[in-house]
Amino acid sequence: MARQPVFAGSFYPASKQLCERMLESFKPKPEPEACAVVSPHAGWVYSGRTAMRAVERLKGKGTVVVVSPNHTGIGEAVSVSKQDWVTPLGEIKCDAEAAQKIVDEGFAFDEAGHGQEHSIEVQLPFIQKLFPEARLVAVTMADQSLEIAGKLGEALAKLDVAVIASSDFTHYEPAKQAKQKDDAVLAALEGLDVKEFYDALKENECSACGYGPIAAAATFAKKRGAKKARVIDYSNSGQRTRDESSVVDYYAIEFI
């Protein structure tokens, strides 16, 4: 006959739910250590958990630069915003000085590229929740060439900022096939060799939309002393839709 609990409800909770919740609260959270991360930008019901896992790994900084792909093709090759941005959580101020320093490295102020671009806006509430005092520089890349990504990463490395590269990975392929492609690409990125990363994208026919921002973040991180890229979370849209015949992959990646 099994012994029944005697001290549940006094020394520790009596219900399974409360026990689990309290035990979870005792688990130590790893200290944030990433100077840059990759975070997905789909609807939150699909990729919100993975995005939070990415952004929470950033070392606290006064300014966060969010670099995204330009899905619309509107605006400059690289569009730097000097606006403050508003979300349901309130306003996040632009770091005008940091934005100007990026432009001084050969880029352009341009708001047109941001007007209908979703992949920065969806990141901002995570920043506001985790770093309420942070300021923002929003950068979207229409030109995601290796040359431009490297140039942007080097410009960012001159600033005291944290960087979020906003990107989803393989789009609309069967889940197993998509993950195989993306894992091969991420193996190439692990050592922060952006040329190897671009070669792997081509070789594996990977449809990651924000490869330029990822390369810029990797360049930035390497200049700042990071040694590797590490995957910390993975999910895909099929986990929400319950259809894994055609999914989009989402990864949280830290550069440390």
N, C-alpha and C positions, 0 to 999 in steps of 0.2 A: 504494500500500500504506500502510495507516494505521500511524502510530507507536504502539508498545505502551508502556504505562507502565513506567518504570524505578524511580521512587522511591515507588510505592505500597507501603505496608507499612513505610516508614521515615519519610518526611516527612509522610505522611498515610495513612489506612487503606487496606487492600487490597480490602476487600469493599464492595460497593455499599451494603449495609445500614448498615455502620459509618460510611461516608462521609456518608450522609444523616443519620444520627443526630448526628454531630459537627457537620455544617453547621447542623442545626437548633439545636444548643446555642449556636452563635455568634450567632444572630439576637437582636438586643436586644429585650427585653420592654419595652413602653411602661410608663412609671411610672404606678402607680395614681393617679388624679386625681378619682375620683367621690366625692361626699359621700353619694350614694344610688344604688341600682340597682334594676332589676326583674329578678327571677330566677324561672324556672319551677319548678313543684313536682310534676311527674309522677314516675313511677318512673324511677330513674336510667338504666335502659337506653334510655329514650326521651329524657329531657331533661337528663341529668347533665352532658354536655359543655357545653351552653348555660348551665346553672346555674354551672358553674365559671368560664366566661368572664365571667359577670356579677360574681360575688363577688370574683374576683381584681382587679377594677378599683377596688374600694373603697380609699380612703385608710385606712391603718392607724389604728384607733381602739381605745380601751380598752373601749368598749361598743358593741355592735351591737343595734339595735332591729329585730326582724323583725315586719313587719305583714302579716297574711294575711286572706283572706276566711274567714268562718265558714261552712263547708259544711253543718254539721249543724243550725244554727239554735238550738242549745242555749246557754244562758248570757245574758250581758248584751249590750246593743247594741254595746258595745266592751268586750271582756274583756282585762284586763291581768293577766298572771301574775306572781306573786312567788315562784314555785318555781325551784329549780335543775332543769336538765334533763339526762337521761342518754341517750347514744347509744353504739353500739359503740366509739366512740373515747374514751369516758370522760364525765366530768361537765363541764357548762358552767354556771358560777355565774350566778345572777341578780344584776344590779345593782339592789339593793333601793332605793337612794337615787333612782336615775333612775326606777324604776317608781313610786315614791311621788310624785315630781314630776309624772308623767303623770296619775296619779289625782287629784292636787290641782287639775288643770286641768278637772275635771268628769267624769272617767271612773271606772271601778270595777274593783277587784280581783275576779277571778272565775276559778276554775280549771275550772269545769264546761264553759265554752266551749272549753277546750283538750283535754279528755280524749280525744275521738275525732277530733280535727282533725289531719290529716296535713301540712298545707301549711306549717307552721313546722318541725316535726321534720325533714323531709327536707332543709331548708336547713342544719341545724346542723353536720353533719360538714364541710361546705365551710368554715364559719367556723372550726371547730376545726383543720382542716388548715392554713388560711392565716393565721389569727390565734390561735395556741394560748393566748394569755393573755387573750383577749377575754372580757368578760362579756356577758350577754344580758338583753334585755327582750323578752318575747313578747307580742304584741298581736294579737288576732283581732277582725275587724269583722263583726258580723251586720248592722248598719246601715251601708250603704255610700253613703249620701246625700252629695251635694256638700257640704252644710253640715257634717256630721260629719267627713268626710274633711278639709275645710279646717281645722276646729277641732283635729283630731288633728295635722295637719301643723304648725300653728302652735305647738302644745304641744311637739312634738319639736324644733322650731327653737330652743327655749330651752335645749336640752341639748347637751353636747359628745359627740355620738354619730354613728355612721354608720347608715344605714337601708337595709334590704332590703325591698322590696315583693314579696311572693310571689304570683305570678299566672301562669296560663296564658292563652292568648288564644282565638281562635275554636275551638269544639268541634264535632267530628263533621260537618264539611262537606267537599266536595271540595277538594283541596289548593290548586288555583289560585284558587277562589272565596274560600277562607278567607284566603289571603295578600292578596288584593285588599282584602278588608274590613279586615284588620288593618293593612295599610300605610296605608290612608286614615285610620284612627283614630290611628296613630302620627304621621302628618303633622300632625294637629291637636294632638298632645301636644308636638311639637318645641319650640314656644316657651313651654312650661310654663303655658299658659292652660288651667286645669282645667275651666272652663265650656265652652270650645271642645272639649275632650276628651270631656266628657259628651255634648255635642250630637252629636259624631261617632259615639260609641257607639250612640246612639239612631238616628241617620240611617242608619247602616250595619248595624243589627241585629247588632251584634257581641256575642258571648257570652263575652267575657273575664270570668273569674270574680273576679278581684281588682282591679276597677276602682277601688274605694274605697281600698285600700292604694296603688295607683299614684298616685291623686290626692293622698293624704296625703304620699307621698314627693316628688311634684312641688312641693307647697306648701312642704314642708320645704326642699327644695333651692333653690327660688327665694328663700326667706327667707335662706338661707345664701350667696347670691350666685351660684348656678348660672344659666346663661343658656339652656341648651337640653337637650333629651333626645336622645340619640344611640343608634341601634341598633348593637350590636357583634357580635351573632350571631343567627342564625335557624335553627330546625330544626322538623320536624314528626314526628308519630308514624308517618306513612306511610313515612318513611325507614327505620324499624325493621321495620315489618310488611310492607313492600313492597306496601301497598295504599293508594293515594292517593285512593280514592273517598270516604273518611270519615276525616279526620285531626283532630288537635289541634295548634294552632300554639304554638311556644315561642320567646320572644324574650329575649335578654339586652340590657338597655338601661341606659345610664349617664346620670346627670344631672351635667352639668359646666358 
